[in-house]
């Protein structure tokens, strides 16, 4: 099994956005939720301010 990288997540985001732009007439609710999740994962955990 291979680890999922940020690059993999970014590639999936680009693919989903491309599909949504190509067919805006579809219901993309599930894909939009996936995009939100991917964007959170790419952003990483909130950074702690230095003490």
N, C-alpha and C positions, 0 to 999 in steps of 0.2 A: 504494500500500500504506500502511496506517495503522499507527502504532506501538501496541503493546499497553500499556495503562496499568494502574496498580495498581487503579483502579476497575473495569476490565474483569476483572481477576483476582478481585477480591472478589465481583463479580457471578457469575462462574463458580463460585466456592466456595459461594455461597448456593444456586445452582441445583443443584449436586451434592448438597449436604446435604439439600435439600428432596426430591430424588428418592430418596435413601437412606432418609430417614425415612418416605416414603410407601410404600416397598416393601422392608422389611427382610428379606424372605424371599429376595431375590435375592443372587447372588454379586457383591459390589461391589468385588472386589479391585483391579481396574484403576482404578476411580474413586477408591478410597482412596489409591492411589499418586499419582494426579493431584492429589488434595487435598494430600498431603504436599509435592509439588513446588510447588504454588501457594502454600502457606503459607510455604515457604522463600523464594520469590521476593518475596512481599509483605513479609516481614521484612527483606529486603535483606541486604547483606553485613555480616559482624560488624564492630562498631565498634572502632576502634583507641583505646586509652586515650591521653589527652594525655601528651606527653613532659615 
